[in-house]
Amino acid sequence: MTVSTLEIEELERALEPRIESLVAFRRDLHRHPELSNHEARTAGRVAERLVAAGYVPKTAIAGHGVVADRGVERPVGAREP
């Protein structure tokens, strides 16, 4: 899948007001590292953020996975490598 420059610009505009919150969230996750397949706290924090954004997340997917349906054709997924 290819992302257009326009889509990237739209995403940047949408994220700009949230950048401080997103950076704080990332820093929090890095302050509390977890072993692979033991990411209970991380999964909980992600689920909390999804609930706060109005989603209904499903948790415990293949262990500590979290998913939420956006209700659109092009789903977005995120995964920590």
N, C-alpha and C positions, 0 to 999 in steps of 0.2 A: 504494500500500500504506500502511496506517495502522498505527502502532505504538501499542500500548496503554500506559497508565501502568504497569501491572503489568510489562510486558516491559521498560520503561525501568528500573524499580526492580530487576528481576532482573539486568539488565546492569550497573547501577551496583554492586550487591553483588558480582558476579563480577569486576569490574574493580578494586575497591578494593584488594585485596592486591597488585595489579600496577601501581598508578598510578605509583610512582617509576620503575619500569623503563620504562613507556610514555613518561613525560615525558623520560627520558634518551634514549630511542630517537628521539623527535621532535626533541630538541635536536641530536642527532648528525646527523640528516638536514639540519637547517637550517644546521649548521656547514659542510656540504659540499654546497652547491647545485650542481645540474647543469642544463644546457640541456635544453629540451624535446626529446624523442626521443633523448636521450643519457644517460639515467638508469641507466647500468650499475652504479654503486656502490649507488644506492638499491635497484635490483632485487636485487642481491646481498645487501644487508642484510635486505630483506624475506624473501627465500628462506631465509636463515640462521635468522631468527626462526620461520618456519614449520616448518623441520626441527626446531628445538629444541622446538617445541610438539607434535611427533609427526606432522606432516603430510608428505606427499611432494609438494612443489611442482613444477609444470611451469613452466619458464622460457623466455625468448625468445619469448613470445607477442606477435606483431605488433611485434617489436622487443625491447623490454625489459620486456614484461608478465610478470607472475607470477600463477599461479592455483594453488589447492589445493582438492581436493574434500573437503568436510566429511562427506560420506556421509549427509546429511539432506535432507529435502524442501525446506526453505527455505534456499537458498544465500545466502551473504553475499559481497558484492563491495566492494572498496575501490579508489579511483582517486584519484590526485593530479591536480587540475585544472590 
